[in-house]
Amino acid sequence: MALNETQKERIGAALQENPGAVLDELAREHGVTTRDIVSLLPASEAVSVDGERFEDIMREMTAWGELTLLVNTGDVILEAKGDLPKGSMGQGYYNLHGKPIGGHLKASNCDLIAFVSRKLFSSDTHSVQFYNRQGDCMFKVYLGRDAKRQLIPEQVERFKAFRDAMVA
């Protein structure tokens, strides 16, 4: 869905008023998709690549160490922390072969992947967010934190280098 100028202005004002707003909640409040909200973030906060890069991106993240995979349905925010396991493609799904993170991700429905770096609840975050053709967020993968709740510097470096290589 293409946003009209009024929607863009209202969402922009909401982001300025609360720069750490939860994107999914902001989308619901404005009757748009989360992908629409991400499209309005400045390039310093979000850059995107085509969903066809799904498998490449998932494979890269398996080497980053402990991450948080997050699924937000609106009613449930489910987090799984651990190393992202290796996976394989089959029947349109990317099948994760591991514990505690395992499952079947419908890669064939992924249309856009966003590398998002922004504050959330006043904390710096970096995540890779996967969006379907309807503009809904399929899932997000957040960088890990140490015992003091600080981002792991090596992961941040890898995230930024990979992001920059993907959008170059």
N, C-alpha and C positions, 0 to 999 in steps of 0.2 A: 504494500500500500504506500502510495506517495503521500508524504505529509504536506499539508498546506502551510502557508506562511504563519497563520495564527497559531497552529499547533507547534510549529518550530519555535516561535517566540515564547509561548507559554512553557514549553519544556526547557528551553534555554534559560528562562528566568528561574524555573524550579531548580535546575542544576547549579545556577549561580548562588541561589539562596541556600542550598544544601549540597555542596560539592561531594559529600560522602554518601549521598542517597543510594539506596539499593535500586539498581536499574530495573529489576523485575517489578518492584513495587511502583516505581515511577511510571512504567509502561501501563500497568493496570489502572493507575489513577488517571492517566490521560487517554485511555482507550486505544492504545497503539501497541505494537509488538516491542519486545525488548530489543530486537534488531534495529527497529526504528530509533530507539533511544541511543544505541551504540553508534548509529550513523551520524548522530549529532555531536558526539564527543569530539574534541579537538584531536588532531593527529598526535599530539603529545600524550594523549591518554588512550587512544585506540587506533590500530591499523588492522586492515582485514586482507585476507587472501581467499581465493576460491576454495570451496568445499572439496574439490577434487584432490586437494593436498592432505586430506584426512589421514590416510595411512602413513605418509611421510612424517606428519606432525606427531601422530601417536607413537610411532617408532622412536623418534628423537626423544620424547619425554620419558621413555623407559630408562634412560641413562641419567636422569636428573636427581634421583634419590627420592626421599619421602615427599609426597605431594598430597593434596586433598582434592578428591573428585567429589563434586557437588552437583546434586540434582534438586531443582526447586520446582515443585509442581503447583505452588500457590498454597497448597494445604500442608505440604511436607517439604522441609529442607533436609535432605539426606546427605550426610558427609561420610566419605570413606577415606581414611588416611593410610598411606603406605606407598611403597614403590609401585609405580604403574607397571603392570606385568606386560610381557610381550604378548602380541596378539597375531591373529591371522584373519584374512578375508575369507568369507564363505557365504554365498547366497545373499549378497548385499549387506551383510553384517560384518563388523569388525569384532571378532571374538577374543575377549580378554581371558588369558589362561593363567589365573593366579588367585592368590588370597593375600590380604583381605579384599582386594579389588578384583572382581571377576564379573563377567556378564557378556552381553551381546549388544553392540551399539550399531544402530542402523546407519552405517556410513553412506549408503546410497541415497539417503535423504538429506545429507549434510550439504548445504548450499553455500555457506560462508563460515569462515573461521576468523575470529577477532582476537588479537593480542591486546589485552587491556591492562593498562598500568594507571591506577588511580587510588585515591583514598577511599576507604570504606570504613565507616564508623571511626573516622580520624586516624586510621592506620593505613600505611602504604600497603598496596597489594599489587600483585602481578598475576594475571590469569590468562589462560587460553580458553576461549568460549566458542562453542560449536552451535551453529544456528541452522534450523531446517528451512525448507522452502516457504513455509508459512510465516517465517520470521520469529518463531519461538526458539528459545534457548533449549537445546537438547541436554547439554551438561556443560560444566565448567571444570577446569583443572587449575587449582591455585598452587602457587609455590609454597613450600614448607616454611616452617618457623622453628627456631631453636628453643631451648628450655626457657629462655628469657622472652619468648614471643617475638623475637626479631627475625626478619627475613634472613634466609641463609645466603650470604653473599655469593657463593659459587653458583647457586641456582639463579640468582638475579643476573649474573654475568652470562650464563648460558642462555637464559631466556632472551635477554637483549640481543645477544649475538645471533641467535637463531631467528628471532623476529626480524632483525635487520636484513639477514640473508634471504628470508622468505619474501620480503616485500621489495627487495632490490631488483 
